[in-house]
Amino acid sequence: MTETKRKSEMVIRRAEKKDETAIEIILSTYFLDRDDIPHDRFYIAEVNGKVVGCAVFEKLQTVESREIFYEIHTIAVMPSYKEKGYGGLLLNRLETEIKKLKTDEKEKSSDEIFTRTTASGFFIHEGFSKSGAEKTKYWNECVRCGKIEICSQTVLSKKI
């Protein structure tokens, strides 16, 4: 198991079965959907043995051209641990993992990481910017969504 450490008490690691409840609690704090993503795809931030944050990305294909791209699906940190750098460390870990996948994959994929978010400030602080990506060209669920015209999510991207 590879670990990224920040100070001696903090670890970012791959989630295990025992972390499933903590992931659900963190996501429910912000009314976030897990979308049936298995626990072992998540990364967690753990402080002194307590899970305080979680994050996951997805490898997807655009709706029309089937081009491969990566999306930061979720980053969430418990309210009492926010603004301490844990979200940034989780994002950094996801970006590292995506870069490894891009190096290993045989198919060409987008040079941008995307996110659809209502927390634009965090992502902009971490180097993301507004993207020209049209939701209905990238995400199937946006094609099917009846609320696309009033959607509160902003599409952001970052070059990798």
C-alpha positions as CSV (number, residue, x, y, z in Angstrom):
1,M,0.0,0.0,0.0
2,T,1.5,3.3,-1.1
3,E,1.0,6.2,1.3
4,T,1.4,10.0,1.0
5,K,2.2,11.6,4.3
6,R,1.7,15.2,5.6
7,K,3.0,15.7,9.1
8,S,3.3,12.5,11.1
9,E,-0.5,12.1,11.8
10,M,-1.9,12.4,8.3
11,V,-2.1,9.7,5.6
12,I,-3.7,9.6,2.2
13,R,-4.4,6.0,1.1
14,R,-6.6,3.8,-0.9
15,A,-9.9,3.1,0.8
16,E,-10.5,-0.3,2.2
17,K,-13.8,-2.2,3.0
18,K,-13.6,-0.9,6.6
19,D,-13.8,2.7,5.3
20,E,-17.1,2.3,3.5
21,T,-19.2,3.7,6.4
22,A,-16.9,6.7,6.8
23,I,-17.1,7.4,3.0
24,E,-20.9,7.3,3.2
25,I,-21.0,9.7,6.2
26,I,-18.7,12.2,4.5
27,L,-20.6,12.1,1.3
28,S,-24.0,12.5,3.0
29,T,-22.7,15.5,4.9
30,Y,-22.7,17.4,1.6
31,F,-25.6,15.5,-0.1
32,L,-23.2,14.0,-2.6
33,D,-24.0,10.9,-4.7
34,R,-21.7,8.0,-4.7
35,D,-23.1,6.7,-8.0
36,D,-22.3,3.1,-7.1
37,I,-18.6,3.7,-7.2
38,P,-16.9,0.8,-5.3
39,H,-15.1,1.8,-2.0
40,D,-11.8,0.5,-3.3
41,R,-11.7,3.3,-6.0
42,F,-11.8,6.0,-3.4
43,Y,-8.8,7.6,-1.7
44,I,-9.2,8.7,1.9
45,A,-7.5,11.3,4.1
46,E,-6.9,9.9,7.6
47,V,-5.8,11.9,10.6
48,N,-4.7,10.0,13.7
49,G,-6.6,7.0,12.5
50,K,-9.8,8.9,11.7
51,V,-11.1,9.2,8.1
52,V,-11.7,12.9,7.5
53,G,-12.0,13.1,3.8
54,C,-12.5,11.1,0.6
55,A,-12.0,11.5,-3.1
56,V,-12.5,9.6,-6.3
57,F,-12.1,10.1,-10.1
58,E,-13.6,8.3,-13.1
59,K,-12.3,7.4,-16.5
60,L,-15.1,8.3,-18.9
61,Q,-15.9,8.7,-22.6
62,T,-17.5,11.7,-24.3
63,V,-21.0,11.2,-25.5
64,E,-20.5,11.6,-29.2
65,S,-16.8,11.1,-30.1
66,R,-16.1,8.5,-27.4
67,E,-12.9,10.3,-26.5
68,I,-11.5,9.2,-23.2
69,F,-11.3,11.8,-20.4
70,Y,-10.9,11.9,-16.6
71,E,-13.2,13.5,-14.2
72,I,-12.8,14.4,-10.6
73,H,-16.0,12.9,-9.4
74,T,-15.9,13.8,-5.7
75,I,-13.6,15.4,-3.1
76,A,-15.1,15.9,0.3
77,V,-13.6,16.7,3.7
78,M,-15.5,16.7,7.0
79,P,-16.4,20.3,8.0
80,S,-14.2,20.5,11.1
81,Y,-11.2,19.5,8.9
82,K,-11.8,21.9,6.0
83,E,-9.3,24.6,5.0
84,K,-6.4,22.6,6.5
85,G,-5.1,21.4,3.1
86,Y,-6.6,17.9,3.1
87,G,-8.8,18.5,0.1
88,G,-5.7,19.8,-1.9
89,L,-3.7,16.8,-0.9
90,L,-6.5,14.4,-1.9
91,L,-6.8,16.3,-5.3
92,N,-3.0,16.0,-5.7
93,R,-3.2,12.3,-5.2
94,L,-6.0,11.9,-7.8
95,E,-4.0,13.9,-10.3
96,T,-0.9,11.7,-9.7
97,E,-3.0,8.6,-10.2
98,I,-4.5,10.0,-13.4
99,K,-1.1,10.9,-14.8
100,K,0.1,7.3,-14.1
101,L,-2.9,5.9,-16.0
102,K,-2.4,8.2,-18.9
103,T,1.3,7.1,-19.1
104,D,0.3,3.4,-19.1
105,E,-2.8,3.5,-21.3
106,K,-2.5,2.6,-25.0
107,E,-5.5,4.8,-26.0
108,K,-5.2,8.6,-26.3
109,S,-7.1,10.6,-23.8
110,S,-7.8,14.3,-23.1
111,D,-4.9,16.4,-21.7
112,E,-7.4,17.9,-19.3
113,I,-8.9,16.7,-16.1
114,F,-12.5,17.9,-15.7
115,T,-14.9,18.4,-12.8
116,R,-18.5,19.4,-12.5
117,T,-18.9,21.2,-9.2
118,T,-20.8,23.7,-7.1
119,A,-17.5,24.4,-5.2
120,S,-15.7,26.3,-7.9
121,G,-13.6,28.3,-5.5
122,F,-11.7,25.2,-4.2
123,F,-10.9,24.0,-7.7
124,I,-9.9,27.4,-9.0
125,H,-7.6,27.8,-6.0
126,E,-6.1,24.4,-7.0
127,G,-5.4,25.5,-10.6
128,F,-8.6,24.6,-12.4
129,S,-10.3,27.2,-14.7
130,K,-13.7,27.5,-16.4
131,S,-14.0,25.0,-19.2
132,G,-15.7,25.4,-22.6
133,A,-16.7,21.7,-22.4
134,E,-20.4,21.4,-23.1
135,K,-22.1,19.1,-20.5
136,T,-24.3,17.4,-23.1
137,K,-21.3,16.5,-25.2
138,Y,-19.3,15.0,-22.3
139,W,-21.7,13.5,-19.8
140,N,-24.5,11.0,-20.6
141,E,-26.3,12.0,-17.4
142,C,-26.4,15.6,-18.5
143,V,-28.0,14.5,-21.7
144,R,-30.8,12.7,-19.8
145,C,-31.2,15.3,-17.0
146,G,-34.3,17.4,-17.2
147,K,-32.7,20.2,-15.2
148,I,-29.8,21.0,-17.5
149,E,-31.1,24.5,-18.1
150,I,-31.0,25.3,-14.4
151,C,-28.0,23.2,-13.4
152,S,-25.9,24.7,-10.7
153,Q,-22.8,22.8,-11.5
154,T,-19.9,24.6,-13.2
155,V,-17.5,22.7,-15.5
156,L,-13.9,23.3,-14.7
157,S,-10.8,21.8,-16.1
158,K,-7.0,21.6,-15.6
159,K,-4.2,20.7,-18.0
160,I,-2.2,17.6,-17.0
